[in-house]
């Protein structure tokens, strides 16, 4: 696992757990968590992509 993944993985797992605990009728809150998770996953991919070329 890359260092970037090791850094962000606990945060993503925490966000996923909070997302899963929300009731399904709280759509806006669930989408907010999804956006945060996707942002972090995109940051990981970008960092890994940049390091692959350096």
C-alpha positions as CSV (number, residue, x, y, z in Angstrom):
1,X,0.0,0.0,0.0
2,X,1.3,3.4,-0.9
3,X,2.2,5.9,1.8
4,X,-0.6,8.2,0.6
5,X,-3.2,5.4,1.0
6,X,-1.9,4.5,4.4
7,X,-2.3,8.2,5.4
8,X,-5.9,8.6,4.1
9,X,-7.3,5.1,4.6
10,X,-8.3,5.6,8.3
11,X,-10.1,8.8,7.5
12,X,-12.0,7.1,4.6
13,X,-12.9,4.2,6.8
14,X,-14.2,6.5,9.5
15,X,-16.3,8.4,6.9
16,X,-17.7,5.2,5.5
17,X,-18.7,4.1,9.0
18,X,-20.5,7.4,9.7
19,X,-22.2,7.2,6.3
20,X,-23.4,3.7,7.0
21,X,-24.9,4.7,10.4
22,X,-27.1,7.4,8.9
23,X,-30.7,6.5,8.1
24,X,-31.5,6.2,4.4
25,X,-33.9,9.1,4.6
26,X,-31.1,11.5,5.3
27,X,-30.2,11.8,1.6
28,X,-28.4,15.2,1.8
29,X,-26.1,14.1,4.7
30,X,-25.3,10.8,3.0
31,X,-24.4,12.5,-0.2
32,X,-22.1,14.9,1.7
33,X,-20.2,11.9,3.1
34,X,-20.0,10.3,-0.3
35,X,-18.5,13.5,-1.8
36,X,-15.9,13.7,1.0
37,X,-15.0,10.0,0.4
38,X,-14.8,10.5,-3.4
39,X,-12.6,13.6,-2.9
40,X,-10.2,11.7,-0.7
41,X,-10.1,8.7,-3.1
42,X,-9.4,11.1,-6.0
43,X,-6.6,12.8,-4.0
44,X,-5.0,9.4,-3.4
45,X,-5.2,8.5,-7.1
46,X,-3.7,11.8,-8.1
47,X,-0.8,11.6,-5.6
48,X,-0.1,8.0,-6.8
49,X,-0.2,9.1,-10.4
50,X,2.2,12.0,-9.7
51,X,4.7,9.8,-7.9
52,X,4.6,7.2,-10.6
53,X,6.1,9.8,-13.0
54,X,8.8,11.1,-10.6
